[in-house]
Amino acid sequence: MATTVWKGHLTFGLISMPVRMFAAARGERISFNQLHKECHSRLKQPLFCPVCNRNVERSEIVKGYEYEKDQYVLFNEEELDKIEPSSARVMEILEFVKLDEMDPLYFDSSYYITPEDAGVKAYQLLMKAMEESGYGAIAKLTMHQREHIVIVRPGTKGMTLHTMFYSNEIRAAESLPTDKIEVKEQEKKLARQLIESLAAPFEPQKYRDEYQENVRSMIAAKLKGQEVTEVAQPHMAPVIDLMEALKKSLAEKQAPVAPASSTAPAPVPVGKKPPTRAVQPISSVQKRAGKKIAG
């Protein structure tokens, strides 16, 4: 079972339902440890007090706000708990908005909301009503010492919640002189045709992080003392004639794929360079460090 990040009541009108919330997505990446170049030992970053000239334990830490240079007002956890707003325990729906009117630019993190036993019917009622009406619910929620504005919407197997950026957190985009650029009707037609030729159902499982896969392959190669090959990079030519580029793009998409000949030599990727040598044969110390990275 996923770790609960918030637990409380979701309310709208006089209806209240107990719910819990847990993360719907988590970024995955390979992380590298910092090692000493000489002995390959992992470096540590202890909490150090320069005045007492010693390392400190986490139990000795308090929170402070710097109101002037090197001047702090101190707080403990009990004091911070006293100022928690009602949204720390109750997520009250403030209003309902049309989901298709929301700009995804405001979305931040995603979570699943599941009902407790006592709130299943009310949960199902709210989810079905939003699903059929096309509305999502705007509410406020306090967690991790911050009050978030959130949007609750129906999902395929339950309700999902997205924390949102406040309007003052959205950076203004630099204005582009688009009104001074004339786009011809024929150019728009070809662009639409190119879009339609690339159109496909959204299947997120098709996409993968190739960089992370290359890192894993590189780690495996170095552990075996093998060569690390360089990935071929595409050659990007500048677009001189937009119409010609659109026509060529369409022609490439519509051209039939020729059957591969069994006697034909394998094509050489454009721009691919000879493999570069990996580091010198790995010592036992390096192998242990590599296993830590892979884990």
LINJOVEN-V408136 format. One record per pair of residues at least 12 apart in sequence whose C-alpha atoms are under 8 Angstrom apart, sorted by the first residue. I is the first residue (numbers start at 1). GAP is how many residues later the second one is. If there is no record, write none. Layout:
# LINJOVEN-V408136
i=I gap=GAP
i=I gap=GAP
This chain:
# LINJOVEN-V408136
i=2 gap=20
i=2 gap=21
i=3 gap=19
i=3 gap=20
i=4 gap=16
i=4 gap=17
i=4 gap=18
i=4 gap=19
i=5 gap=15
i=5 gap=16
i=5 gap=17
i=5 gap=18
i=6 gap=14
i=6 gap=15
i=6 gap=16
i=6 gap=137
i=7 gap=12
i=7 gap=13
i=7 gap=14
i=7 gap=82
i=8 gap=12
i=8 gap=80
i=8 gap=81
i=8 gap=82
i=8 gap=83
i=9 gap=80
i=9 gap=81
i=9 gap=82
i=10 gap=80
i=10 gap=81
i=10 gap=82
i=10 gap=83
i=11 gap=79
i=11 gap=80
i=11 gap=81
i=11 gap=82
i=12 gap=80
i=12 gap=81
i=12 gap=82
i=15 gap=107
i=16 gap=103
i=16 gap=106
i=17 gap=98
i=17 gap=99
i=17 gap=101
i=17 gap=102
i=17 gap=103
i=17 gap=105
i=17 gap=106
i=18 gap=97
i=18 gap=98
i=18 gap=100
i=18 gap=101
i=19 gap=94
i=19 gap=95
i=19 gap=96
i=19 gap=97
i=19 gap=100
i=20 gap=93
i=20 gap=94
i=20 gap=95
i=20 gap=96
i=21 gap=90
i=21 gap=91
i=21 gap=92
i=21 gap=93
i=22 gap=89
i=22 gap=90
i=22 gap=91
i=23 gap=87
i=23 gap=88
i=23 gap=89
i=24 gap=86
i=24 gap=87
i=24 gap=88
i=25 gap=85
i=25 gap=86
i=29 gap=183
i=30 gap=182
i=30 gap=185
i=30 gap=263
i=30 gap=264
i=31 gap=262
i=32 gap=261
i=33 gap=260
i=40 gap=245
i=40 gap=246
i=40 gap=249
i=41 gap=248
i=62 gap=12
i=62 gap=13
i=62 gap=14
i=63 gap=12
i=63 gap=13
i=84 gap=58
i=84 gap=61
i=85 gap=57
i=87 gap=53
i=87 gap=54
i=87 gap=55
i=87 gap=60
i=88 gap=53
i=88 gap=54
i=88 gap=55
i=88 gap=59
i=89 gap=53
i=90 gap=51
i=91 gap=48
i=91 gap=49
i=91 gap=50
i=92 gap=47
i=92 gap=48
i=93 gap=44
i=93 gap=45
i=93 gap=46
i=93 gap=47
i=94 gap=43
i=94 gap=44
i=94 gap=45
i=94 gap=46
i=95 gap=42
i=95 gap=43
i=95 gap=44
i=96 gap=39
i=96 gap=40
i=96 gap=41
i=96 gap=42
i=97 gap=38
i=97 gap=39
i=97 gap=40
i=97 gap=41
i=98 gap=36
i=98 gap=37
i=98 gap=38
i=99 gap=35
i=99 gap=36
i=99 gap=37
i=100 gap=34
i=106 gap=58
i=106 gap=59
i=106 gap=60
i=106 gap=61
i=106 gap=64
i=107 gap=55
i=107 gap=56
i=107 gap=57
i=107 gap=58
i=108 gap=54
i=108 gap=55
i=108 gap=56
i=108 gap=57
i=109 gap=53
i=109 gap=54
i=109 gap=55
i=110 gap=50
i=110 gap=51
i=110 gap=52
i=110 gap=53
i=111 gap=49
i=111 gap=50
i=111 gap=51
i=112 gap=46
i=112 gap=47
i=112 gap=48
i=112 gap=49
i=113 gap=45
i=113 gap=46
i=113 gap=47
i=113 gap=48
i=114 gap=44
i=114 gap=45
i=127 gap=26
i=127 gap=27
i=127 gap=31
i=127 gap=32
i=128 gap=26
i=130 gap=23
i=130 gap=24
i=131 gap=22
i=131 gap=23
i=135 gap=18
i=136 gap=15
i=136 gap=16
i=136 gap=17
i=136 gap=18
i=137 gap=14
i=137 gap=15
i=137 gap=16
i=138 gap=12
i=138 gap=13
i=138 gap=14
i=139 gap=12
i=139 gap=13
i=148 gap=15
i=148 gap=16
i=148 gap=17
i=149 gap=14
i=149 gap=15
i=149 gap=16
i=149 gap=17
i=150 gap=12
i=150 gap=13
i=150 gap=14
i=151 gap=12
i=151 gap=13
i=187 gap=55
i=187 gap=56
i=187 gap=59
i=190 gap=53
i=190 gap=56
i=190 gap=57
i=190 gap=60
i=191 gap=55
i=193 gap=57
i=194 gap=52
i=194 gap=55
i=194 gap=56
i=197 gap=53
i=197 gap=56
i=216 gap=78
i=219 gap=71
i=219 gap=75
i=222 gap=56
i=222 gap=57
i=222 gap=60
i=223 gap=59
i=223 gap=64
i=223 gap=67
i=225 gap=53
i=225 gap=54
i=225 gap=55
i=225 gap=56
i=225 gap=57
i=226 gap=51
i=226 gap=52
i=227 gap=48
i=227 gap=49
i=227 gap=50
i=227 gap=51
i=228 gap=47
i=228 gap=48
i=228 gap=49
i=228 gap=50
i=229 gap=45
i=229 gap=46
i=229 gap=47
i=230 gap=42
i=230 gap=43
i=230 gap=44
i=230 gap=45
i=230 gap=46
i=231 gap=41
i=232 gap=37
i=232 gap=38
i=232 gap=39
i=232 gap=40
i=232 gap=41
i=233 gap=37
i=233 gap=38
i=233 gap=39
i=234 gap=36
i=234 gap=37
i=235 gap=36
